[in-house]
Amino acid sequence: MPGGHPFAASNGAKIFSSTAEAQGRALGWADNGSNQVTVMYTMYGDANVDGKVNADDLIRVLANYNAAGNWSAGDFNYDGVVNSDDLIKILANYNAALPDLVVNGSSLDGAALNALKRPRR
């Protein structure tokens, strides 16, 4: 795929959710290298799709700055390069986290959400 985006087409299409966009959020993704891709409703700037925008994500952006990249490298607008547009997005959400998901009155924290993402055998 162009720019290394498994969700981008040659016409510049990208993984997109109008619902997420309306809330200032996005669909981010990460490939663990073992044939497992995680797609998650998250904030712009959450490069490792853990529901938080923090130093871990900023390090990825800075390490890939002015280079071709994908979401997990810091290309949050899916234009194929990690640049100032992406840095602005991460800084806008820096030190923010998604609220815990509540299902049937029970809160699911990050550990519970990760357990749900595990592949079934």
MOPAC internal coordinates of N, CA, C and O (Angstrom, degrees):
PM7 1SCF
backbone

  N    0.0000 0     0.00 0     0.00 0    0    0    0
  C    1.4479 1     0.00 0     0.00 0    1    0    0
  C    1.5311 1   109.77 1     0.00 0    2    1    0
  O    1.2310 1   120.23 1   -27.39 1    3    2    1
  N    1.3109 1   117.17 1   152.61 1    3    2    1
  C    1.4537 1   119.87 1   179.97 1    5    3    2
  C    1.5171 1   111.73 1   -63.34 1    6    5    3
  O    1.2310 1   120.54 1   -41.29 1    7    6    5
  N    1.3108 1   116.58 1   138.71 1    7    6    5
  C    1.4575 1   120.92 1   176.70 1    9    7    6
  C    1.5172 1   113.92 1    66.40 1   10    9    7
  O    1.2310 1   120.24 1  -169.60 1   11   10    9
  N    1.3334 1   117.14 1    10.40 1   11   10    9
  C    1.4561 1   119.40 1   179.01 1   13   11   10
  C    1.5135 1   113.36 1    75.99 1   14   13   11
  O    1.2310 1   119.59 1  -165.11 1   15   14   13
  N    1.3110 1   118.39 1    14.89 1   15   14   13
  C    1.4641 1   121.15 1  -179.11 1   17   15   14
  C    1.5129 1   110.38 1   -93.19 1   18   17   15
  O    1.2310 1   119.34 1   -66.19 1   19   18   17
  N    1.3123 1   118.87 1   113.81 1   19   18   17
  C    1.4475 1   118.85 1   177.93 1   21   19   18
  C    1.5241 1   111.86 1   -68.38 1   22   21   19
  O    1.2310 1   119.89 1   166.23 1   23   22   21
  N    1.3166 1   117.82 1   -13.77 1   23   22   21
  C    1.4550 1   120.87 1  -177.95 1   25   23   22
  C    1.5210 1   112.06 1  -110.15 1   26   25   23
  O    1.2310 1   119.76 1  -170.21 1   27   26   25
  N    1.3317 1   118.07 1     9.79 1   27   26   25
  C    1.4555 1   121.25 1  -179.91 1   29   27   26
  C    1.5156 1   109.80 1  -107.42 1   30   29   27
  O    1.2310 1   121.03 1   -38.54 1   31   30   29
  N    1.2972 1   115.64 1   141.46 1   31   30   29
  C    1.4569 1   120.73 1   177.97 1   33   31   30
  C    1.5270 1   109.31 1  -103.78 1   34   33   31
  O    1.2310 1   120.81 1   -11.77 1   35   34   33
  N    1.3193 1   116.05 1   168.23 1   35   34   33
  C    1.4610 1   119.68 1  -177.65 1   37   35   34
  C    1.5260 1   112.00 1   -64.34 1   38   37   35
  O    1.2310 1   119.74 1   161.64 1   39   38   37
  N    1.3229 1   118.10 1   -18.36 1   39   38   37
  C    1.4570 1   120.71 1   178.78 1   41   39   38
  C    1.5284 1   112.27 1   -88.00 1   42   41   39
  O    1.2310 1   119.85 1  -171.48 1   43   42   41
  N    1.3327 1   117.88 1     8.52 1   43   42   41
  C    1.4570 1   121.58 1   177.63 1   45   43   42
  C    1.5146 1   114.08 1    88.50 1   46   45   43
  O    1.2310 1   120.14 1  -174.44 1   47   46   45
  N    1.3338 1   117.33 1     5.56 1   47   46   45
  C    1.4635 1   120.02 1   178.30 1   49   47   46
  C    1.5176 1   109.16 1   -62.95 1   50   49   47
  O    1.2310 1   120.96 1   -21.50 1   51   50   49
  N    1.3227 1   115.77 1   158.50 1   51   50   49
  C    1.4623 1   120.10 1  -179.48 1   53   51   50
  C    1.5123 1   109.73 1  -143.78 1   54   53   51
  O    1.2310 1   120.86 1   -14.04 1   55   54   53
  N    1.3091 1   115.96 1   165.96 1   55   54   53
  C    1.4573 1   119.68 1   173.42 1   57   55   54
  C    1.5222 1   106.28 1   -68.03 1   58   57   55
  O    1.2310 1   120.68 1   -52.48 1   59   58   57
  N    1.3148 1   116.30 1   127.52 1   59   58   57
  C    1.4523 1   119.72 1  -169.35 1   61   59   58
  C    1.5157 1   110.23 1  -150.05 1   62   61   59
  O    1.2310 1   121.05 1   -35.75 1   63   62   61
  N    1.3099 1   115.60 1   144.25 1   63   62   61
  C    1.4571 1   122.08 1   173.41 1   65   63   62
  C    1.5201 1   107.91 1  -134.56 1   66   65   63
  O    1.2310 1   120.25 1   -60.97 1   67   66   65
  N    1.3173 1   117.13 1   119.03 1   67   66   65
  C    1.4665 1   119.47 1   178.40 1   69   67   66
  C    1.5239 1   110.35 1   -65.53 1   70   69   67
  O    1.2310 1   119.98 1   149.10 1   71   70   69
  N    1.3318 1   117.64 1   -30.90 1   71   70   69
  C    1.4659 1   121.01 1   177.61 1   73   71   70
  C    1.5272 1   110.25 1   -65.40 1   74   73   71
  O    1.2310 1   120.55 1   132.26 1   75   74   73
  N    1.3336 1   116.56 1   -47.74 1   75   74   73
  C    1.4662 1   120.45 1   178.16 1   77   75   74
  C    1.5233 1   110.41 1   -62.32 1   78   77   75
  O    1.2310 1   120.32 1   133.39 1   79   78   77
  N    1.3243 1   117.00 1   -46.61 1   79   78   77
  C    1.4661 1   121.68 1  -178.58 1   81   79   78
  C    1.5209 1   111.33 1   -59.35 1   82   81   79
  O    1.2310 1   119.95 1   140.35 1   83   82   81
  N    1.3238 1   117.71 1   -39.65 1   83   82   81
  C    1.4699 1   121.55 1   179.99 1   85   83   82
  C    1.5286 1   111.45 1   -63.87 1   86   85   83
  O    1.2310 1   120.23 1   157.03 1   87   86   85
  N    1.3296 1   117.17 1   -22.97 1   87   86   85
  C    1.4617 1   122.15 1   179.76 1   89   87   86
  C    1.5242 1   112.06 1  -101.40 1   90   89   87
  O    1.2310 1   120.52 1  -169.56 1   91   90   89
  N    1.3558 1   116.61 1    10.44 1   91   90   89
  C    1.4569 1   120.39 1  -179.16 1   93   91   90
  C    1.5156 1   112.50 1    72.73 1   94   93   91
  O    1.2310 1   120.43 1  -157.58 1   95   94   93
  N    1.3084 1   116.78 1    22.42 1   95   94   93
  C    1.4507 1   122.96 1  -178.91 1   97   95   94
  C    1.5309 1   109.43 1  -115.29 1   98   97   95
  O    1.2310 1   120.82 1     2.54 1   99   98   97
  N    1.3136 1   116.04 1  -177.46 1   99   98   97
  C    1.4584 1   121.30 1  -178.67 1  101   99   98
  C    1.5139 1   110.01 1  -150.71 1  102  101   99
  O    1.2310 1   121.00 1    -8.26 1  103  102  101
  N    1.3224 1   115.69 1   171.74 1  103  102  101
  C    1.4557 1   121.69 1   168.81 1  105  103  102
  C    1.5118 1   106.47 1  -101.94 1  106  105  103
  O    1.2310 1   121.01 1   -69.45 1  107  106  105
  N    1.3249 1   115.67 1   110.55 1  107  106  105
  C    1.4525 1   121.07 1   178.03 1  109  107  106
  C    1.5131 1   109.17 1  -100.76 1  110  109  107
  O    1.2310 1   120.58 1   -14.14 1  111  110  109
  N    1.3165 1   116.50 1   165.86 1  111  110  109
  C    1.4556 1   119.24 1  -179.73 1  113  111  110
  C    1.5128 1   110.63 1  -147.38 1  114  113  111
  O    1.2310 1   121.48 1   -23.48 1  115  114  113
  N    1.3141 1   114.76 1   156.52 1  115  114  113
  C    1.4554 1   121.74 1   176.03 1  117  115  114
  C    1.5197 1   108.30 1  -144.49 1  118  117  115
  O    1.2310 1   120.77 1   -38.26 1  119  118  117
  N    1.3154 1   116.12 1   141.74 1  119  118  117
  C    1.4583 1   123.09 1   177.83 1  121  119  118
  C    1.5195 1   107.43 1  -109.57 1  122  121  119
  O    1.2310 1   119.97 1   -59.64 1  123  122  121
  N    1.3154 1   117.66 1   120.36 1  123  122  121
  C    1.4646 1   120.04 1  -177.93 1  125  123  122
  C    1.5247 1   112.99 1   -81.81 1  126  125  123
  O    1.2310 1   120.10 1  -178.58 1  127  126  125
  N    1.3441 1   117.42 1     1.42 1  127  126  125
  C    1.4518 1   120.87 1   178.04 1  129  127  126
  C    1.5148 1   114.55 1    81.44 1  130  129  127
  O    1.2310 1   119.93 1   179.57 1  131  130  129
  N    1.3092 1   117.74 1    -0.43 1  131  130  129
  C    1.4711 1   122.27 1  -179.67 1  133  131  130
  C    1.5174 1   110.83 1  -119.84 1  134  133  131
  O    1.2310 1   121.36 1  -138.47 1  135  134  133
  N    1.3265 1   115.00 1    41.53 1  135  134  133
  C    1.4701 1   121.29 1  -179.96 1  137  135  134
  C    1.5156 1   112.93 1    61.64 1  138  137  135
  O    1.2310 1   120.31 1  -149.71 1  139  138  137
  N    1.3238 1   117.01 1    30.29 1  139  138  137
  C    1.4584 1   121.12 1   176.26 1  141  139  138
  C    1.5197 1   108.45 1  -130.15 1  142  141  139
  O    1.2310 1   121.01 1   -59.36 1  143  142  141
  N    1.3158 1   115.67 1   120.64 1  143  142  141
  C    1.4557 1   121.74 1   177.27 1  145  143  142
  C    1.5209 1   107.63 1  -113.04 1  146  145  143
  O    1.2310 1   120.92 1   -48.90 1  147  146  145
  N    1.3183 1   115.85 1   131.10 1  147  146  145
  C    1.4567 1   121.29 1   176.67 1  149  147  146
  C    1.5212 1   108.26 1  -103.87 1  150  149  147
  O    1.2310 1   120.19 1   -54.30 1  151  150  149
  N    1.3156 1   117.23 1   125.70 1  151  150  149
  C    1.4581 1   123.55 1   173.40 1  153  151  150
  C    1.5141 1   106.10 1  -112.25 1  154  153  151
  O    1.2310 1   120.93 1   -49.45 1  155  154  153
  N    1.3365 1   115.83 1   130.55 1  155  154  153
  C    1.4606 1   118.99 1  -173.54 1  157  155  154
  C    1.5185 1   111.39 1  -141.71 1  158  157  155
  O    1.2310 1   120.76 1   -41.22 1  159  158  157
  N    1.3090 1   116.15 1   138.78 1  159  158  157
  C    1.4578 1   122.58 1   168.10 1  161  159  158
  C    1.5196 1   105.98 1   -67.93 1  162  161  159
  O    1.2310 1   120.47 1   -60.16 1  163  162  161
  N    1.3292 1   116.70 1   119.84 1  163  162  161
  C    1.4516 1   119.28 1  -174.79 1  165  163  162
  C    1.5235 1   110.65 1  -153.96 1  166  165  163
  O    1.2310 1   120.98 1     9.28 1  167  166  165
  N    1.2968 1   115.73 1  -170.72 1  167  166  165
  C    1.4600 1   121.85 1   178.98 1  169  167  166
  C    1.5134 1   109.63 1   -95.10 1  170  169  167
  O    1.2310 1   121.18 1   -29.86 1  171  170  169
  N    1.3346 1   115.35 1   150.14 1  171  170  169
  C    1.4574 1   118.49 1   170.01 1  173  171  170
  C    1.5212 1   107.37 1   -59.72 1  174  173  171
  O    1.2310 1   120.71 1   -47.15 1  175  174  173
  N    1.3199 1   116.25 1   132.85 1  175  174  173
  C    1.4506 1   121.17 1  -178.85 1  177  175  174
  C    1.5191 1   113.63 1   105.88 1  178  177  175
  O    1.2310 1   119.86 1   167.95 1  179  178  177
  N    1.3213 1   117.87 1   -12.05 1  179  178  177
  C    1.4703 1   121.51 1  -179.25 1  181  179  178
  C    1.5325 1   109.39 1   -86.84 1  182  181  179
  O    1.2310 1   120.76 1  -103.14 1  183  182  181
  N    1.3187 1   116.15 1    76.86 1  183  182  181
  C    1.4664 1   121.96 1  -174.43 1  185  183  182
  C    1.5212 1   113.04 1   -63.23 1  186  185  183
  O    1.2310 1   119.72 1   144.76 1  187  186  185
  N    1.3206 1   118.15 1   -35.24 1  187  186  185
  C    1.4685 1   120.34 1  -177.79 1  189  187  186
  C    1.5331 1   112.48 1   -97.89 1  190  189  187
  O    1.2310 1   120.31 1  -166.72 1  191  190  189
  N    1.2954 1   117.01 1    13.28 1  191  190  189
  C    1.4724 1   125.71 1   177.53 1  193  191  190
  C    1.5292 1   113.50 1    41.96 1  194  193  191
  O    1.2310 1   121.58 1  -127.31 1  195  194  193
  N    1.3439 1   114.59 1    52.69 1  195  194  193
  C    1.4644 1   119.33 1   175.28 1  197  195  194
  C    1.5224 1   111.89 1  -106.98 1  198  197  195
  O    1.2310 1   120.51 1  -172.15 1  199  198  197
  N    1.3429 1   116.63 1     7.85 1  199  198  197
  C    1.4586 1   120.39 1   178.11 1  201  199  198
  C    1.5136 1   114.22 1    84.74 1  202  201  199
  O    1.2310 1   120.14 1  -174.66 1  203  202  201
  N    1.3429 1   117.34 1     5.34 1  203  202  201
  C    1.4662 1   121.88 1   179.84 1  205  203  202
  C    1.5209 1   108.77 1  -132.41 1  206  205  203
  O    1.2310 1   120.77 1   -30.58 1  207  206  205
  N    1.3183 1   116.14 1   149.42 1  207  206  205
  C    1.4632 1   121.19 1   172.09 1  209  207  206
  C    1.5147 1   106.44 1  -113.60 1  210  209  207
  O    1.2310 1   121.18 1   -69.28 1  211  210  209
  N    1.3283 1   115.34 1   110.72 1  211  210  209
  C    1.4606 1   119.94 1  -173.86 1  213  211  210
  C    1.5268 1   110.56 1  -147.18 1  214  213  211
  O    1.2310 1   120.59 1    15.58 1  215  214  213
  N    1.3197 1   116.47 1  -164.42 1  215  214  213
  C    1.4616 1   121.86 1  -177.18 1  217  215  214
  C    1.5262 1   111.93 1   -59.71 1  218  217  215
  O    1.2310 1   119.64 1   145.84 1  219  218  217
  N    1.3253 1   118.29 1   -34.16 1  219  218  217
  C    1.4661 1   120.67 1   178.70 1  221  219  218
  C    1.5293 1   110.72 1   -57.67 1  222  221  219
  O    1.2310 1   120.86 1   139.72 1  223  222  221
  N    1.3146 1   115.95 1   -40.28 1  223  222  221
  C    1.4615 1   121.10 1  -179.87 1  225  223  222
  C    1.5287 1   111.23 1   -75.18 1  226  225  223
  O    1.2310 1   120.38 1   138.41 1  227  226  225
  N    1.3156 1   116.87 1   -41.59 1  227  226  225
  C    1.4635 1   120.95 1   179.63 1  229  227  226
  C    1.5287 1   110.67 1   -61.54 1  230  229  227
  O    1.2310 1   119.96 1   140.91 1  231  230  229
  N    1.3153 1   117.68 1   -39.09 1  231  230  229
  C    1.4678 1   121.34 1   177.97 1  233  231  230
  C    1.5199 1   110.78 1   -59.64 1  234  233  231
  O    1.2310 1   120.09 1   139.70 1  235  234  233
  N    1.3240 1   117.43 1   -40.30 1  235  234  233
  C    1.4698 1   120.84 1   178.21 1  237  235  234
  C    1.5274 1   111.05 1   -63.64 1  238  237  235
  O    1.2310 1   120.66 1   137.52 1  239  238  237
  N    1.3278 1   116.34 1   -42.48 1  239  238  237
  C    1.4677 1   119.59 1   179.45 1  241  239  238
  C    1.5232 1   110.26 1   -63.92 1  242  241  239
  O    1.2310 1   120.46 1   132.71 1  243  242  241
  N    1.3160 1   116.73 1   -47.29 1  243  242  241
  C    1.4654 1   119.99 1  -177.95 1  245  243  242
  C    1.5273 1   111.60 1   -66.17 1  246  245  243
  O    1.2310 1   119.81 1   143.68 1  247  246  245
  N    1.3138 1   117.96 1   -36.32 1  247  246  245
  C    1.4665 1   121.19 1   179.63 1  249  247  246
  C    1.5294 1   111.92 1   -67.57 1  250  249  247
  O    1.2310 1   120.26 1   154.46 1  251  250  249
  N    1.3294 1   117.12 1   -25.54 1  251  250  249
  C    1.4682 1   121.54 1  -176.74 1  253  251  250
  C    1.5236 1   113.06 1  -111.46 1  254  253  251
  O    1.2310 1   120.51 1  -169.55 1  255  254  253
  N    1.3108 1   116.63 1    10.45 1  255  254  253
  C    1.4639 1   121.29 1  -174.58 1  257  255  254
  C    1.5314 1   111.30 1   -58.68 1  258  257  255
  O    1.2310 1   120.86 1   -45.86 1  259  258  257
  N    1.3163 1   115.96 1   134.14 1  259  258  257
  C    1.4726 1   124.95 1  -178.98 1  261  259  258
  C    1.5253 1   113.02 1    63.01 1  262  261  259
  O    1.2310 1   120.38 1  -153.34 1  263  262  261
  N    1.3095 1   116.88 1    26.66 1  263  262  261
  C    1.4631 1   121.80 1   176.69 1  265  263  262
  C    1.5275 1   108.78 1  -126.73 1  266  265  263
  O    1.2310 1   121.34 1   -17.91 1  267  266  265
  N    1.3170 1   115.03 1   162.09 1  267  266  265
  C    1.4601 1   119.53 1   174.60 1  269  267  266
  C    1.5221 1   108.01 1   -63.26 1  270  269  267
  O    1.2310 1   121.01 1   -34.42 1  271  270  269
  N    1.3135 1   115.67 1   145.58 1  271  270  269
  C    1.4533 1   118.07 1  -178.74 1  273  271  270
  C    1.5068 1   112.46 1  -163.73 1  274  273  271
  O    1.2310 1   121.49 1    -0.84 1  275  274  273
  N    1.3147 1   114.74 1   179.16 1  275  274  273
  C    1.4597 1   122.42 1   176.36 1  277  275  274
  C    1.5283 1   107.16 1  -129.28 1  278  277  275
  O    1.2310 1   120.50 1     7.17 1  279  278  277
  N    1.3243 1   116.65 1  -172.83 1  279  278  277
  C    1.4685 1   119.77 1  -176.31 1  281  279  278
  C    1.5240 1   111.35 1   -54.56 1  282  281  279
  O    1.2310 1   119.94 1   131.27 1  283  282  281
  N    1.3116 1   117.72 1   -48.73 1  283  282  281
  C    1.4623 1   120.10 1  -175.03 1  285  283  282
  C    1.5286 1   113.02 1   -70.57 1  286  285  283
  O    1.2310 1   120.05 1   167.68 1  287  286  285
  N    1.3298 1   117.50 1   -12.32 1  287  286  285
  C    1.4634 1   121.44 1   174.23 1  289  287  286
  C    1.5287 1   111.26 1   -94.88 1  290  289  287
  O    1.2310 1   120.52 1   170.73 1  291  290  289
  N    1.3412 1   116.61 1    -9.27 1  291  290  289
  C    1.4548 1   120.40 1   177.37 1  293  291  290
  C    1.5120 1   115.31 1   116.37 1  294  293  291
  O    1.2310 1   119.48 1  -171.51 1  295  294  293
  N    1.3251 1   118.60 1     8.49 1  295  294  293
  C    1.4735 1   121.62 1   177.78 1  297  295  294
  C    1.5241 1   108.98 1   -89.43 1  298  297  295
  O    1.2310 1   120.80 1   -94.06 1  299  298  297
  N    1.3202 1   116.07 1    85.94 1  299  298  297
  C    1.4607 1   121.39 1  -172.51 1  301  299  298
  C    1.5227 1   114.22 1   -82.61 1  302  301  299
  O    1.2310 1   119.95 1   166.21 1  303  302  301
  N    1.3331 1   117.69 1   -13.79 1  303  302  301
  C    1.4607 1   119.41 1   177.84 1  305  303  302
  C    1.5292 1   111.54 1  -106.14 1  306  305  303
  O    1.2310 1   120.14 1  -171.46 1  307  306  305
  N    1.3122 1   117.34 1     8.54 1  307  306  305
  C    1.4662 1   123.75 1   174.58 1  309  307  306
  C    1.5239 1   112.92 1    56.43 1  310  309  307
  O    1.2310 1   119.96 1  -143.42 1  311  310  309
  N    1.3435 1   117.68 1    36.58 1  311  310  309
  C    1.4616 1   118.72 1   176.15 1  313  311  310
  C    1.5238 1   112.10 1   -95.62 1  314  313  311
  O    1.2310 1   120.06 1  -178.26 1  315  314  313
  N    1.3404 1   117.50 1     1.74 1  315  314  313
  C    1.4465 1   122.02 1   174.40 1  317  315  314
  C    1.5107 1   115.30 1    93.65 1  318  317  315
  O    1.2310 1   119.95 1   177.23 1  319  318  317
  N    1.3347 1   117.71 1    -2.77 1  319  318  317
  C    1.4627 1   121.01 1  -179.95 1  321  319  318
  C    1.5232 1   109.47 1  -139.58 1  322  321  319
  O    1.2310 1   120.52 1   -36.09 1  323  322  321
  N    1.3120 1   116.61 1   143.91 1  323  322  321
  C    1.4663 1   122.39 1   176.55 1  325  323  322
  C    1.5256 1   106.15 1   -92.24 1  326  325  323
  O    1.2310 1   120.78 1   -63.62 1  327  326  325
  N    1.3287 1   116.12 1   116.38 1  327  326  325
  C    1.4681 1   119.70 1  -175.04 1  329  327  326
  C    1.5264 1   110.84 1  -148.06 1  330  329  327
  O    1.2310 1   120.86 1    16.02 1  331  330  329
  N    1.3239 1   115.96 1  -163.98 1  331  330  329
  C    1.4668 1   120.68 1  -176.14 1  333  331  330
  C    1.5259 1   112.09 1   -61.50 1  334  333  331
  O    1.2310 1   119.79 1   148.84 1  335  334  333
  N    1.3310 1   118.01 1   -31.16 1  335  334  333
  C    1.4706 1   119.70 1   177.45 1  337  335  334
  C    1.5335 1   110.34 1   -60.10 1  338  337  335
  O    1.2310 1   120.69 1   140.29 1  339  338  337
  N    1.3124 1   116.28 1   -39.71 1  339  338  337
  C    1.4670 1   120.93 1  -179.91 1  341  339  338
  C    1.5251 1   111.07 1   -75.26 1  342  341  339
  O    1.2310 1   120.50 1   142.91 1  343  342  341
  N    1.3251 1   116.65 1   -37.09 1  343  342  341
  C    1.4666 1   120.67 1   177.39 1  345  343  342
  C    1.5280 1   110.55 1   -61.65 1  346  345  343
  O    1.2310 1   120.31 1   139.92 1  347  346  345
  N    1.3205 1   117.01 1   -40.08 1  347  346  345
  C    1.4678 1   121.12 1   177.57 1  349  347  346
  C    1.5266 1   110.42 1   -61.58 1  350  349  347
  O    1.2310 1   120.51 1   138.63 1  351  350  349
  N    1.3324 1   116.63 1   -41.37 1  351  350  349
  C    1.4703 1   120.14 1   179.75 1  353  351  350
  C    1.5299 1   111.77 1   -64.18 1  354  353  351
  O    1.2310 1   120.21 1   138.67 1  355  354  353
  N    1.3326 1   117.21 1   -41.33 1  355  354  353
  C    1.4661 1   119.07 1  -179.46 1  357  355  354
  C    1.5231 1   110.40 1   -69.70 1  358  357  355
  O    1.2310 1   120.09 1   139.96 1  359  358  357
  N    1.3164 1   117.44 1   -40.04 1  359  358  357
  C    1.4723 1   119.71 1  -179.15 1  361  359  358
  C    1.5268 1   111.78 1   -66.63 1  362  361  359
  O    1.2310 1   120.08 1   148.95 1  363  362  361
  N    1.3224 1   117.45 1   -31.05 1  363  362  361
  C    1.4685 1   121.32 1   178.97 1  365  363  362
  C    1.5282 1   111.86 1   -65.67 1  366  365  363
  O    1.2310 1   120.29 1   153.74 1  367  366  365
  N    1.3316 1   117.05 1   -26.26 1  367  366  365
  C    1.4706 1   121.06 1  -177.92 1  369  367  366
  C    1.5219 1   113.20 1  -114.93 1  370  369  367
  O    1.2310 1   120.18 1  -169.87 1  371  370  369
  N    1.3292 1   117.26 1    10.13 1  371  370  369
  C    1.4611 1   120.36 1  -173.85 1  373  371  370
  C    1.5335 1   111.68 1   -59.38 1  374  373  371
  O    1.2310 1   120.87 1   -44.60 1  375  374  373
  N    1.3107 1   115.94 1   135.40 1  375  374  373
  C    1.4693 1   125.41 1  -177.93 1  377  375  374
  C    1.5251 1   113.38 1    67.60 1  378  377  375
  O    1.2310 1   120.37 1  -159.34 1  379  378  377
  N    1.3197 1   116.90 1    20.66 1  379  378  377
  C    1.4618 1   121.07 1   175.91 1  381  379  378
  C    1.5291 1   108.96 1  -102.18 1  382  381  379
  O    1.2310 1   121.21 1   -21.23 1  383  382  381
  N    1.3214 1   115.30 1   158.77 1  383  382  381
  C    1.4663 1   120.92 1   177.66 1  385  383  382
  C    1.5212 1   108.61 1  -143.18 1  386  385  383
  O    1.2310 1   121.21 1   -31.20 1  387  386  385
  N    1.3184 1   115.29 1   148.80 1  387  386  385
  C    1.4527 1   119.67 1   174.48 1  389  387  386
  C    1.5176 1   108.79 1   -68.59 1  390  389  387
  O    1.2310 1   119.94 1   -34.03 1  391  390  389
  N    1.3085 1   117.72 1   145.97 1  391  390  389
  C    1.4683 1   119.10 1   175.77 1  393  391  390
  C    1.5216 1   109.87 1   -67.88 1  394  393  391
  O    1.2310 1   120.81 1   -25.47 1  395  394  393
  N    1.3227 1   116.06 1   154.53 1  395  394  393
  C    1.4571 1   120.45 1   176.02 1  397  395  394
  C    1.5172 1   109.51 1   -60.02 1  398  397  395
  O    1.2310 1   120.80 1   -34.83 1  399  398  397
  N    1.2997 1   116.08 1   145.17 1  399  398  397
  C    1.4520 1   122.56 1   176.80 1  401  399  398
  C    1.5219 1   108.84 1   -79.94 1  402  401  399
  O    1.2310 1   120.41 1   -46.06 1  403  402  401
  N    1.3135 1   116.81 1   133.94 1  403  402  401
  C    1.4625 1   120.88 1   178.51 1  405  403  402
  C    1.5269 1   108.60 1  -109.18 1  406  405  403
  O    1.2310 1   120.74 1   -58.02 1  407  406  405
  N    1.3228 1   116.19 1   121.98 1  407  406  405
  C    1.4576 1   122.65 1   179.39 1  409  407  406
  C    1.5167 1   107.84 1  -124.31 1  410  409  407
  O    1.2310 1   120.81 1   -58.57 1  411  410  409
  N    1.3142 1   116.06 1   121.43 1  411  410  409
  C    1.4680 1   121.38 1   179.89 1  413  411  410
  C    1.5275 1   112.17 1    50.41 1  414  413  411
  O    1.2310 1   120.52 1  -138.39 1  415  414  413
  N    1.3220 1   116.62 1    41.61 1  415  414  413
  C    1.4480 1   121.00 1   176.39 1  417  415  414
  C    1.5130 1   114.67 1    82.19 1  418  417  415
  O    1.2310 1   119.49 1   176.33 1  419  418  417
  N    1.3532 1   118.57 1    -3.67 1  419  418  417
  C    1.4643 1   121.71 1   179.46 1  421  419  418
  C    1.5237 1   109.61 1  -108.57 1  422  421  419
  O    1.2310 1   121.13 1   -44.60 1  423  422  421
  N    1.3151 1   115.44 1   135.40 1  423  422  421
  C    1.4542 1   120.83 1   179.92 1  425  423  422
  C    1.5246 1   109.96 1   -83.48 1  426  425  423
  O    1.2310 1   121.00 1   -45.98 1  427  426  425
  N    1.3353 1   115.68 1   134.02 1  427  426  425
  C    1.4566 1   121.20 1   174.98 1  429  427  426
  C    1.5188 1   107.91 1  -105.03 1  430  429  427
  O    1.2310 1   120.36 1   -64.27 1  431  430  429
  N    1.3209 1   116.92 1   115.73 1  431  430  429
  C    1.4575 1   120.43 1   177.65 1  433  431  430
  C    1.5233 1   109.59 1   -87.91 1  434  433  431
  O    1.2310 1   120.34 1     4.00 1  435  434  433
  N    1.3316 1   116.95 1  -176.00 1  435  434  433
  C    1.4577 1   121.75 1  -177.86 1  437  435  434
  C    1.5148 1   113.45 1   -56.44 1  438  437  435
  O    1.2310 1   119.57 1   139.24 1  439  438  437
  N    1.3235 1   118.43 1   -40.76 1  439  438  437
  C    1.4684 1   121.39 1  -179.40 1  441  439  438
  C    1.5269 1   110.70 1   -64.92 1  442  441  439
  O    1.2310 1   120.58 1   139.58 1  443  442  441
  N    1.3124 1   116.49 1   -40.42 1  443  442  441
  C    1.4633 1   119.95 1   179.44 1  445  443  442
  C    1.5216 1   110.64 1   -67.75 1  446  445  443
  O    1.2310 1   120.37 1   140.58 1  447  446  445
  N    1.3355 1   116.90 1   -39.42 1  447  446  445
  C    1.4557 1   120.11 1   178.39 1  449  447  446
  C    1.5243 1   110.58 1   -65.75 1  450  449  447
  O    1.2310 1   119.74 1   140.43 1  451  450  449
  N    1.3231 1   118.10 1   -39.57 1  451  450  449
  C    1.4572 1   120.85 1   177.46 1  453  451  450
  C    1.5177 1   110.64 1   -62.83 1  454  453  451
  O    1.2310 1   119.94 1   142.33 1  455  454  453
  N    1.3210 1   117.71 1   -37.67 1  455  454  453
  C    1.4579 1   120.86 1   178.35 1  457  455  454
  C    1.5261 1   110.45 1   -63.40 1  458  457  455
  O    1.2310 1   120.63 1   144.40 1  459  458  457
  N    1.3238 1   116.40 1   -35.60 1  459  458  457
  C    1.4647 1   120.41 1   178.50 1  461  459  458
  C    1.5210 1   111.69 1   -69.78 1  462  461  459
  O    1.2310 1   119.40 1   153.87 1  463  462  461
  N    1.3365 1   118.75 1   -26.13 1  463  462  461
  C    1.4621 1   122.31 1  -177.68 1  465  463  462
  C    1.5235 1   112.26 1   -81.93 1  466  465  463
  O    1.2310 1   119.42 1   167.51 1  467  466  465
  N    1.3318 1   118.71 1   -12.49 1  467  466  465
  C    1.4524 1   120.32 1  -177.90 1  469  467  466
  C    1.5222 1   110.33 1   -62.67 1  470  469  467
  O    1.2310 1   120.42 1   -42.92 1  471  470  469
  N    1.3344 1   116.80 1   137.08 1  471  470  469
  C    1.4643 1   118.68 1   178.58 1  473  471  470
  C    1.5263 1   110.80 1   -66.50 1  474  473  471
  O    1.2310 1   121.33 1   -36.02 1  475  474  473
  N    1.2997 1   115.06 1   143.98 1  475  474  473
  C    1.4628 1   120.01 1   178.02 1  477  475  474
  C    1.5157 1   108.60 1   -87.64 1  478  477  475
  O    1.2310 1   120.83 1   -33.37 1  479  478  477
  N    1.3010 1   116.01 1   146.63 1  479  478  477
  C    1.4748 1   120.47 1  -179.03 1  481  479  478
  C    1.4838 1   111.03 1  -110.76 1  482  481  479
  O    1.2310 1   120.10 1   180.00 1  483  482  481

